[in-house]
Amino acid sequence: MARGLLKLVHSRRASAHAFSYTVDVRIESDTGATVVHKKRVESEMRSFVLGATDRADFVVPGGALPRHLALITVPVQNGVHVRMLSLHPERGLQAVGDGFASGELGSMSGLHGLDARFSHYQVSVRAFSESRATEPLATSSLPLGEQLAFHRGTQVHPVGDVVSSVSRTGGGSVAVPALVTSTSGYAVGRSLVLYARSGPIHITPDPEDLRRGMLVGRSRRCALGRGFDENDGLSRVHALVASVGDGVYLFDLASRYGIRDVTRPARLIRTARLDDGAGCLVYGAGHLVCEET
């Protein structure tokens, strides 16, 4: 299976055929304590957060970070595809069982479920739907630090032809290539636009970055939202934006105030399509859409 976030055959027409499925998560610590969670999902695709606080969808009993891991579940023709990923570039997973690379991983993907170790815990995820595949889908993984397109500072790259000059010692000048400080990456076809109170903020990520996923929030790891104040209502790690099939989606990550339906701002939603012309409201930040460039 190719790199990236759930590169699945998933058309716009297929999105109308949502069905219910159940996600079971079993978390066992090295001390023997076990916690079992179960969620019934009515929506088509969903994000879940594993962490130490009561805001997490699946609470880990101590020893974990508030938003430690995320699960993304997507119904496909032959079942439910599951991706488990660390929300921290320095905190990894180890696969339990065959089919995955050994060593420290940033994310794992597979059909119907996954088994992994993180920190002092072992976690088992199973997703049950009305349809089960007879053969498992090929598994995939990404190395630690590459599971998401984490923000790693401002990009600087040469642009265009020679456009300026620098004075030489003793007189005269020499032409040099222009350098621009880019906060929006490379123009490759899809741009994320956040219409905030201070004005629109544009980010044009590489398609591979969208496939891996990009974080929205105030944390330095996030691609969008780092300039917001903690009093605005935007969480440090608020949501995950990623391409799934032919669409671009935003997944809430157990944020304090959530994401909202554009037509009904009071309505909390867990997943929103961003490239449908409407986008969604990210509480504390603004109106987020994905536009063709």
N, C-alpha and C positions, 0 to 999 in steps of 0.2 A: 504494500500500500504506500502511495507517495507521501512525502513529508507534508506536514501541515495539519490544520484542525479539521478533522472529519471531512476529507475530500470525498464526498458522497454524491451519487446520482440522486439529485433531489430537485425536481422541477417545481415551478410555480403552481402548476396544476395539481401536483402531488400534495401540495400544502393543504389542500382542501380536505384531504382524507386523513385527518388526525384520528388517533384512537387512544384509548386508555392503556396505561401500562404501570407496573409496580416496580419501584426501585427499593431493594433491600440492601442495607449496609451493615456489616458486622465489623466492629472495631475491638480488637483485643490487645491489651497492653502486655508488656513483658512481665508484669507482676501477676497476670492471670485475670485481671478485671476485664469484663466483657460488656460492651454496650451494643444493642441491636436496634436499628432504626428501620422504619418502613414508610415509604411515601407513595401514595397513589397519584399518578399524574394524568390530568385530563387534557393538558395542552400538548401541542405537537412536539416541541423540543424544550429543554429546560436546563437550567444551571442549578447546582447545589454547592454549598460551601461546607467544608469540614473544618472545624476550629474549636477553640477552647471557650468561646463565649456563648451566651444564650441566644445571640443573634444568628449563629450558624444554623444551617438546616440540619446538620448532623453534628451534635456536640461531642467533642473528644474530651474525655475526663482528665484534664490537666496535662501539662507537658507539651502541648501544642500551641501554636500561635493563634491569635484571634481569627484570622482568615488564612489558614495553612494550605489547604488543598481545595481545588474546585473539581466538580464532576460536570461534564456536559453530556446529556443524553439526547439522542436524536433517533426517532423511529425511521427505519428504512424498510424496504420491501420484505426483507426476510428476518426482521426482528428489531432490536434496539441497539444502536451503536453507542458505546460508552467511551469517553475520554476522561482520564484522570490526570491532573497536572498540578504542579506546585506553583503557587502564586509568588514565590520568592526565588530569585535567581541563584541563591546559595543553599537552598534547602531541597534535597533531592528525594527520589524514590528508588527502591530496589524491587525489581520484578520477582514475583513468586511463581514458579512454574516455567514451562518452556514457551518458546515463541518470541522472546524479547531479548534485546541486547543485555549483556551483563554489566554490572557496575552501576554508578550513580546516574539516574535518569531524571529528566525534567518532566516528561509526560509519557503516558502509555495509552494506547487505543486498542479496542477490540470489540467484538460482537457479544452481546448478552451479559458481559461482566468482566471484571479484572480482579487480580489479587496482587497486593503489593505491601511492602514494608516502608514506613517512614518514621523518623525519630525513634521512639520506643514502642511503636505500634505495628500491628499487622491489620490491614483493612481488606475486606472482601466485599465486592460490589456485584450484585446480580440484578439484571433488568429483565422482567418477565412481560411479554406481550402476548397478544392473541395469536401471533404467528412466530414460529421458531424455525430457524434455518437448520437443515440437516447437516450442513457442513459449515464450520466456523469461518468467518471472514478473516483474511490475513491480518495479523496484528502489526502494529507499528509503534515506534517510540522516537523521542527526541532527546538529545543529550541535555544534561543539566545546564541551565543558563540560556538554552536556545528554545525552550518550550514556548516562550512568548517573545514578542518583539519588545523587550523592555527598553525604556528610554535610557540611552547611554550618553546623553549630552547633545549639544548642538552640532549639526553636520556642517562641514565646510568643504566645498568642492569647487573646482575651476569651472567657469561658465563662459562660453562664447570665445571670441577671438581676443587679440590684444587690444585693450581699450583704454589703458592709462599709462602713465610714465612716472618714473622716480628720478629725482635729481641726483646726478653723480657728484662725488667730491671733486672739486676743481672745475666744475661747470659741465654743462650738457645734461642729457637725460637718457634713460634707457627704458624701453617699453617693457611692460610686465603683463602677464595675463590677469584678468580680473578674478577676484575671489569673492564669493558671496556667502554670507552666513544664512543657512537655510533652516527654517523651523518647520518646513513642510515636506522634506524628503524630495523625491524625484517624481516628476509628473508622469504618471504611467496609466492614467485612465479613470481612476476612482479617487475622489477626494472626500474626506470626512470634514463636514462643516458644522461647527458648534456656534449657533447664534446666541451669544451671551449678551448681558446688559452692556458690556463695554464694547461690543461690536463682534463681527464674525471672526472666528478662529479657524483657519484652514490647515489641514494636514493631508498630504497626498502620499500615502504609504506605498511601498513596494508591494506587489501582489503577494509575495511570499510572507511579508509581515502580516497581512490580513489573514492569510491561511493559518499562520501560527496563532494569531490573536494579539490584541493590544489592549492595555489596561486604561481605564478612565478613572481618574481620582486625583487627590492632592499629593499622593506619594511621589517621590522622585522616580519610582519605577514606571510611572504612568505616562502614556503618550499625550493624553489630554487631561487638563484640569490642574496642573501643577501650580498655576498662578492664583488659584482661588484661596480664599480665607476659610479657616475652620468654622467661622460663624455663618458661612453661606449655606451650609447644609449638605455640601458635597463630602462624601466619605473619603478617607485616605485611599482606599481601594473600593471603588463604587461599582464598577461594571467592566465587562469584557466585550470588546467588539471584534468580530471575526467573520470571515466568509465561510459559509456552509453551502456546498453545492453551487448554485448560480446566484445566491443571495448574500447580503451582508446583514448581520444580526447583532443586536446588543443584548447581552445576558446580564441580569442583575446579580451581584455577588453579595447578597445579604447586607446590602447597604442600609443605612439608618432610615433614609427617606425615600429610597427607591427610584424607579423610573415610571413614567406616567404615559397614558394614552393621550395623544395630541387632541383628539376630539372630546375627551372627558378627563381633564387634568386631575380630577380627584381620584381617578381609578388607577390603582397600583397594578402594574403588570410585571411579569418576570422576564419576558422575552419580547423583543420588538424588532421588526424588519426595518432597516434604515434606508434601503434603496428603492422603496416603493413610492417615493414622492411625498410621504407624510413624515416618516421618521418617528421620533418619540421625544418626550421631555425628560431630561435628566435633572432631577430635583437638585437645586443648589448650583447648577451650571448654566442650563439653557436648553435650547431646542437643537437636537442632534439629528443630522441627515447625512446620507451618502449620495453624492452627486457625480455624474459623469463629467470628466474634464476633457 
